[in-house]
């Protein structure tokens, strides 16, 4: 990596935004609905793609926050390729992230849940993301950055245990979660240019049974309030969502999913929240926390931008033996059209059986991009990490602030911890909906190790301390 000199390089940033709201009657993603019953009837709040482009010397990078659930690896690559062609930013210096709302179009192929809405993806999603990056790249100004941190109870652990010591989806108030919310305030001479909010909790306040709304869920309420008070576009990046629900007063965790403990449908806790009241409740709490951190920022600095791109492998478990796969396939034959578990299991065992006809795969190569602004590093996770993983990496990281971003730059379902696997439950199981191969049982440890190695290399190449002004 080239050395960067503070006296000749200044941090510049630009922000861009595009509307990616789908038309009404669009199928919504996030819950088992392979037969297309959950169609959008109303736009509660519009979906957007918002981009931040940074430039420091010859280094340029972009962060894109998309108000969607999860997007496929191939479509991440399409956005990067097209945005790079328009702006000259290196493709892998563009981090494409989603907020993971469950009230947006079907942008992820997941057996038992949904197919891809290719019309939306090709006509609205990809062009919108590219346009946001292009607009941001055209509007770069000299900026300084302030970093604020506060504690927030927007999230809560969602893996309580039953009498048999097995996990189910609920609220576990004593369980581990990441309470840290980080806010970046990006200031130009004209005032606040943009804000970035990082926090980890599923955007699932609007459950499947109760909502056919297009919405950013609770992050939308937070974003709108922060933008109202600061007058600047605000990007949200989700953190440790793997085992974290939004903390709603009725005690729910998620609605109408396979492997959720059966509950009386008349029980209001059977869905995640009690409608728009819960949405305002959680989103308002998040906005209050974000503004507390924002207003506490007093130190604005011209921080250096550095980027490190490296490949590492996401290892797989060995395939289930062929005889067992064939037995499971026969067992789920009668449930092959059942939304959620039935279809998922059948398609998974079908894929395992077919995979035995080819050479075994040891893993999947992932190209990681870590972006640092002075003492703060942004680490994409191509899936959903658990709180323990994020907290461990943050504790070991050499950076003062390490923001782990979920559902970023790829799609690999959940990254459960080794300790969570014997407890079972939804998160370790749902990897079957993605393909024949399951990620290695120690995938969370692998992610900590590989990212920590990169963080240490990146930190070792940077000049310190960070400057407090633009003079040498």
Buried (B, 14 or more C-beta within 10 A) or exposed (E): EEEBEBEEBBBBBBBBBBEBBBEEEBBBBBBBBBEEEBEBEEBBBBBBBBBBBBBBBEBBBBBBBBBBBBBBBEBBBBBBBBBBEBBEBBBBBBBBBBBBBBBBBBBBBBBBBBBBBEEBBEEBBBBBBBBBBBBBBEBBBBBBBBBBBBEBBBBBBBBBBEEEEEBBBBBBEEBBBBBBBBBBBBBBEEEBBBBBBBBBBBBBBBBBEBBBBBBBBBBBBBBBBBBEBBEBBBBBBBBBBBBBBBBBEBBBBBBBBBBBBEEEEEEBBBBBBBBBEBBBBBBBBBBBBBBBBBBEBEEBBBBBBBBBBBEBEBBBBEBBEEEEBBEBBEEBEEBEEBBBBBBBBBBBBBBBBEBBEEEEBEBBEBBBBBBBBBBBBBBBBBBBBBBBBBBBBBEBBBBEBBBBBBBBBBBBBBBBBEEBBEBBBBBBBBBBBBBBBBBBBBBBBBBBBBBBEBBBBBBEBBEEEBBEEBEE
